[in-house]
């Protein structure tokens, strides 16, 4: 008689916290993590609407474990509160998903400074608050998976979304820095750049395209990055609509400035074109790029 085969549960025993986990991508992330066995802190600051509570109920109905958290990412103590919710309930934290974000469209010169600051505070500083609190727990434990949810707007910029793009661009640099700082302690950090139909993107997405942009199509990439078997760190992963791209920041070929005090716009354009025709280089951290630049050519 054959013995029953055990079912592999990739995240069994792990604990995750997901900021902005009540709706859209965050909800998909929470449900996917729970399906793979993780116990989840579902964060959403709107206690009255209780989106977090509804996601917790969905997870519980499917046999999982979750707890709601209502910290506001704009609150300086929000990261500590989310991590405390995980430690208070389950005594550990393995996975940190910094997903909470807002975005208010408007041309840069017309947007109120206070509104710009609010977007950066929630998106960039809110993610940093959570990642800092998570890192403080993960480094002594010798294990952690941090996923910062950024945007292609942070790579390329976007018209009418200066605050959003600036905040998400900051997350790209933060992610590479955390990866470099945490890898030796078993804390791996990656940046996810999703395309998905959410409350933020609904008004800008044609219906035919929106049907292909289900947030659930992004979640498998998130759970792969959260896995103990994942060895990736410092990666920028773009995904949406069942597609995936690796992204990075590169520097092109090194060229040398002509002797003399002056440099005309035409000369500068020609030098940049020459550099752009060279081989692209990726660097782990900025000091590697600096050392490489200064090692070439005359000393």
Secondary structure, DSSP 8 states (H G I E B T S, - for coil): ---------TTTT-EEEETTTTSHHHHHHHHHHHHTT-EEEEE-S-TTTTHHHHHHHHHHHTT--EEEE---TTSTTHHHHHHHHHHHHHS---EEEE-------B-TTTS-HHHHHHHHIIIIIHHHHHHHHHHHHHHHHT-EEEEEE--HHHHH--TTBHHHHHHHHHHHHHHHHHHHHHGGGTEEEEEEEE----TTTGGGS-HHHHTT--THHHHHHHHHHHSTT----S-EEEEETTEEEEE---B-------SSS---HHHHHHHHHHHHTS--B--SSHHHHHHHHHHSS--
